[in-house]
Amino acid sequence: MIFELLLLGKTKDSYLSEGIAEFAGRLQHYTRVSIKHIQHKKKSQWSEEQEKEEDGRLLLSHVPAGALKVALDFRGRQFTSEGLADLIGQWEQQGLKQVSLLIGGPLGHSKTLVDKADLLLSLSQMTFTHDMTRLFLLEQLYRAHTIRAGEKYHK
């Protein structure tokens, strides 16, 4: 199974970029990971809603046919690390080939994208920057895979 993170723009802080690279590398031992940075343009005359719609359209246009669409959103479902590991196991049993993880920009996701997502996932009830979310998500995917493999990282 391939986990593809679809991200709007580059990660701004180098310490987060380093962490993202570290956990993406670690995760490669268990599964395939792809990180795609999508260039987005904000037009000054756009409202926040128009900008979210355009960002959502851009993200969805990069999801391959047949991929499971998981949007990170504060309204989403929360899992324990073990629960996420179980969910990944279910996806593997279903024969999913690709999971596209959609992380929006600072304004969040559009209603259109939320409606088209197969799963809304929340990492916490707290609010994180979209750049931090990238790192936290990769760490949790790594943790879930080590749980599945019975390794001690989780302890």
N, C-alpha and C positions, 0 to 999 in steps of 0.2 A: 504494500500500500504506500502511496505517496502522500505526504502531507505538504501542501503548498500554502505558504503564507502570502496573501495578497495585501500589499501595504501601499498606502498613499504617500508618496515622497520618501525621501531618505530619512534615516534616524539622525537626529541633530547632534546628540551628545556622544562623544567618542567612547566614554565608559559604558554606555548602553550598547553601542555598536560592537564593542569587544565582547561583552557578555552574550549578545545575540550570536556572534560568530562562534563563541565557545560552546554554547549549548546546541547550536545547529550541528557543529562538528561531533559532539558527543552523541547526539541523536542518530547520526549517520550509521552508528554501529548496530542499530536496531531496525531502522526503516529509512526510506528515502525521504529527503526533505528538500524543498525548493522554496526560495524566498524571492519574490518578484516585487520590485519597487515600481509602482505605477506613477508616472508623472501626471500631476493634475494642475490645472490652471484655474485660479480664481479670477473672476472678472469683477471689477469694482462695482459695477451696476447690479450684480446679483444679490438677491436677498440670501440670508442664511439657508432658507428652505431650498432655494434654487441651487445653491452650492452643494448642499447635501444630496439633492437629486442627481446632479451631475457626477458627484463622487460615487454615488451608488451605481449609476449607469456604467461608469468606468470600471468599477470593481467587478460587477456582474459580467461585463463584456470579456473579462479575462478568465472566467470560470469555464473550464472545458465541459463539453456535454457529458453527462453521466456522473460528474463529480458531486459529492455531497457538499452542500453549501452550509458552512457553520459561520455565523456572524457573531462576533464578540459584541455584546450589548449589555448594558446595565440591567435591562429587563429580563435577561436570559436566565436559564437554568443554571444552578450552581451544583457542583459535584465535589465530593471529597477526592483526594488523589487516587484512592482505591476505586472510587466510583468511575473516575475518568479512565482508569486502567481497564475496568470491566467494559465500559462503553467501547473503547478501542477494540477489545476482544470481540464484542458483538459485531462491530463493523467488519472485522477480519472474517468472522464466520459467515457474514452476509456476502462476502466476496467483493467488497468495495475496492475499487482500484485507486481512487483518489479522494482525498478530503481537502477541500479548499477552505482555508480559514481567512475570513474577511475582517480586517481591522480597519475601521474608518479613521477619519481625521478628527480634529478637536471638536467638531460639531456633532459627531456621532453619525449614525446611519439614517438614511432616508426611509420613509414608510415603505416605498417600493422595494428596497433591498430587504428590509425586515420581513415583509410579506413573502418574498421569494426564498428566504433562507429555509433550509431544512431543519436547522436547530439554532436557537439563540443561546449563546453560552456566556455566562457571567463569571469572571474570575473572583469577584468579591462584591460586597455591598458598598465598599469604599470606591472612590473615584481615583483612577490612575491616569496619567498622561497616555496618549496613544502610543508614544515611543516606549514607555515602560511596559505597557501591555505586551508588546512584542517579545521582550525578554521574559516576562513572567509566563507567557504562554509556552514559549519554547522550553523553559525550565520544567513546567508542569507536564509537557509531553515527554520530556526525558524521564522525569520521575515516574510517570505512568508506565513507560516501557521497562524501567528497571524493576518496578513492582511486578510486572508480568513475567520478567525473567528471573524473579526470586533473588535479586541482588540486594546488597545491604545499603545502597544509597539512600533509600527511603527512611531508614531508621534514624 
